[in-house]
């Protein structure tokens, strides 16, 4: 459901601005990833010496880019949902489907990821987990911590979207009818 027709709320405006800045900043990771891949290819095929650190760094950058991009995709309303089915439905029907979809599926899924990621990261940190590969990257807990950060950002985006749906369906929280920059 595109945001067309859904009123903005004070929270959605602030959250969308914040998440757009984060998303635009994180999008530069793809430039860094291309540079790392290029250096790795040159080192391996031209100089005949590959490094496991570069291999792992590629995977880490790729994971960071995708995980931290989830919230920005949600803000931009570019995520894949049931638009094929709902494109002919009215706004009210789509808003109710969005409401129930978020309450029954999206928020519980977010809760599961947030609850279970904390001990997962804490354990990795407590044992000073490193790569299993000889010469691999240290601080495995840091890449695992991106999972928590990604789902916190996604939760903010979901709450912002939910505030729009609530505002449309129930007239609360107070709606603000001004466009959000970056959309």
Secondary structure, 3 states (H helix, E strand, C coil): CCCCCCCEEHHHHHHHHHHHHHHHHHCCHHHHHHHHHHHHHHHHHHCCCCCHHHHHHHHHHHHHHHHHHHHHHHHHCCCCCCHHHHCCCCHHHHHHHHHHHHHHHHHHHHHHHHHHHHHHHHHHHHCCCCCCCCCCCCCHHHHHHHHHHHHHHHHHHHHHHHHHHHHHHHCCCCEECCCCCCC
